[in-house]
Amino acid sequence: MWFDPQVVTMTLDLYYKGVSLRGIQDHLNQIFNVQLNSHATILNWIKKYEGLISEYIKTLKPELSGQWNADEMKVKFNGSWKWLWNVMDKETRYLLASNITEKREL
C-alpha cells in the first residue's frame, strides 16, 4: 500500500459514515494533501479492506454483563409508522439485537 494506513482508515471511516467517494477524495486532499487520480481508488480500498475487516469482526466476542435493556421507539418507514426495538447490554452498551414490528404489543 502506497498510502499511510491512517489515511486509508480515515477513508473507510468516512465511507461508512455516509460520505460520498468524491467527498472523501476532497477531504483527503484538503486535510492530508493526498492527491488521488480518481475516486475509484477509494472504492478499491473499500473493496480490499472490507473483506479483511469482516473476517476480523467474526473473531471478536463481546464481553457482556448479563443484564440487558430493551428500548422501543416509533419510526416512520415507507410512509407508515412501525416500532423499532433495540436490546443492549446494560454495562457495555453493546447492541445485541434490533427488530422492527408493526405493533407495539404482541
Secondary structure, 3 states (H helix, E strand, C coil): CCCCHHHHHHHHHHHHCCCCHHHHHHHHHHHHCCCCCCCHHHHHHHHHHHHHHHHHHHHCCCCCCCCEEEEEEEEEECCEEEEEEEEEECCCCCEEEEEEECCCCC
